[in-house]
Amino acid sequence: MPPPPPSYLLVGPPDLLHDMTLDFLDVGWEVAVAGWRAVVTAAPADAAAPAPGWPTEVTLMGVRHGGHAAACAEHLSAQA
């Protein structure tokens, strides 16, 4: 059984996160953005792929493996 897809918890400028959303949606990844926070979850086929490189203006706050919805509930509702 393949590993569950990773969900990357990100913080960065909203306009940059929005632009990244379009790129990841184009390749079939799940993305959710709320203000300065975003969750990017790999497609199941990419679960074992190396982590993407993030722009310098974006900070990786953590990686979760419990599914996109759980990562969104944790990260997007967190206080800044």
QUILIN-V175649 format. One record per residue. N is the residue number from 0. PHI is phi in radians with two decimals (999 if undefined). OMEGA is omega in radians with two decimals (NA if undefined). D_CENTER is the distance of its C-alpha to the mean C-alpha in Angstrom with 1 decimal. Layout:
N	PHI	OMEGA	D_CENTER
N	PHI	OMEGA	D_CENTER
This chain:
0	999	-3.13	22.4
1	-1.22	3.11	19.2
2	-1.14	3.10	16.6
3	-1.17	-3.13	13.9
4	-1.11	3.09	10.6
5	-1.33	3.01	8.3
6	-1.97	-3.12	5.2
7	-1.69	-3.14	3.9
8	-1.68	-3.00	5.2
9	-2.12	3.00	6.2
10	-2.32	3.12	9.7
11	-3.10	-3.14	11.6
12	-1.07	-3.08	14.0
13	-0.96	-3.12	13.4
14	-1.15	3.10	15.1
15	-1.22	3.10	13.0
16	-1.07	3.11	9.6
17	-1.10	3.12	11.6
18	-1.08	3.10	12.8
19	-1.11	3.12	9.6
20	-0.95	-3.12	8.9
21	-1.07	3.14	12.2
22	-1.12	-3.10	11.8
23	-1.27	3.08	9.0
24	-1.10	3.12	10.9
25	-1.08	-3.12	14.0
26	-1.81	3.03	13.1
27	1.55	3.09	12.3
28	-1.56	3.07	8.6
29	-1.56	-3.12	7.4
30	-2.45	3.01	5.8
31	-2.39	-3.12	7.3
32	-2.26	3.04	8.7
33	-2.43	-3.13	11.6
34	1.11	-3.09	13.6
35	-1.58	-3.09	12.3
36	-2.07	3.10	9.1
37	-2.54	3.00	5.7
38	-2.17	3.10	3.1
39	-2.10	-3.10	1.7
40	-2.01	-3.13	4.8
41	-1.10	3.01	7.7
42	-1.18	3.14	10.9
43	-0.91	3.14	13.6
44	-1.17	-3.12	15.6
45	-1.83	-3.04	13.2
46	-1.00	-3.10	12.7
47	-1.69	-3.12	15.0
48	-1.23	3.07	14.0
49	-1.10	3.11	13.5
50	-1.09	3.08	10.3
51	-1.16	2.98	9.9
52	-1.49	-3.11	11.8
53	-1.76	3.06	10.4
54	-1.02	-3.09	13.0
55	-1.09	3.14	15.3
56	-1.38	-3.10	14.7
57	-1.89	3.12	11.1
58	-1.90	3.05	11.1
59	-1.42	-3.09	8.9
60	-1.64	3.13	10.0
61	2.86	3.11	9.5
62	-2.29	3.12	8.4
63	-2.13	-3.14	9.5
64	-2.20	-3.10	11.3
65	-1.78	-3.14	12.6
66	1.83	-3.07	10.8
67	-1.12	-3.10	8.3
68	-1.07	-3.14	11.1
69	-1.16	3.12	11.9
70	-1.14	3.11	8.6
71	-1.14	-3.14	8.8
72	-1.05	3.14	12.5
73	-1.27	-2.94	12.2
74	-1.45	-3.04	9.9
75	-1.33	3.12	10.7
76	-1.66	-3.12	14.3
77	-1.19	3.07	14.7
78	-1.29	3.13	17.4
79	-1.29	NA	16.8
